[in-house]
């Protein structure tokens, strides 16, 4: 590899599919140019660089960010649900289930106690 080129990757993931596009770009190439040259936009026309966030190795960056050799550009999809809200709802459901299980156990225990006293 010549000194004026960089070997980079562009990664995009869907729930059931992950793809990494490997390419060499000029040393002065920015994130947006690399994404466009990778072919990911043709493979996944739903990607919208105007609204989707991008990053390098998990760190959000701007489209005009410069690249270094062996960088991995990641294109992030929009979240379907807020993770905090999802966790809150899960905990609430677990609490309700625990309360119902406790109530069932108390009812079974009370019935067994009544049966013994008869």
C-alpha positions, -999 to +999 in steps of 0.1 A: +000+000+000+014+034-009+017+061+017-010+083+000-037+056+004-057+043+034-072+009+039-106+014+056-139-004+062-175+008+060-198-012+082-236-013+081-259-037+101-295-047+100-311-070+127-305-100+105-276-090+083-242-072+088-219-061+060-184-047+059-172-030+027-134-029+025-117-003+003-087+018-003-091+055-005-069+086-009-053+098+023-073+131+021-106+113+018-132+121+044-160+099+059-187+109+035-165+104+004-155+069+017-191+059+024-201+070-012-171+051-027-178+019-007-210+009-025-230+007+007-254+034-004-263+013-036-266-019-016-288-002+011-308+026-005-326+032+028-295+048+043-299+086+045-267+104+053-286+136+060-303+120+090-284+088+099-255+091+123-221+078+115-190+070+136-155+056+135-151+026+158-182+034+178-175+071+183-199+095+166-183+117+140-192+142+113-193+134+076-164+156+070-141+139+096-107+128+083-097+092+082-067+072+093-054+039+080-075+009+092-104+030+104-139+014+104-167+037+095-200+027+110-234+038+098-260+038+125-297+031+120-324+050+139-336+034+171-370+018+170-375+022+207-358+042+234-336+018+253-342+034+287-380+032+282-377-004+271-358-013+302-383+006+324-412-013+308-394-047+313-387-040+350-424-030+355-436-062+338-412-083+360-426-065+391-462-072+381-454-108+374-436-112+408-466-096+425-490-120+407-468-150+415-468-140+452-506-135+452-510-170+437-487-185+463-506-169+491-539-181+476-526-217+473-512-215+508-545-202+522-565-230+504-541-256+518-545-241+553-583-242+550-583-278+538-562-288+568-586-271+592-617-289+577 
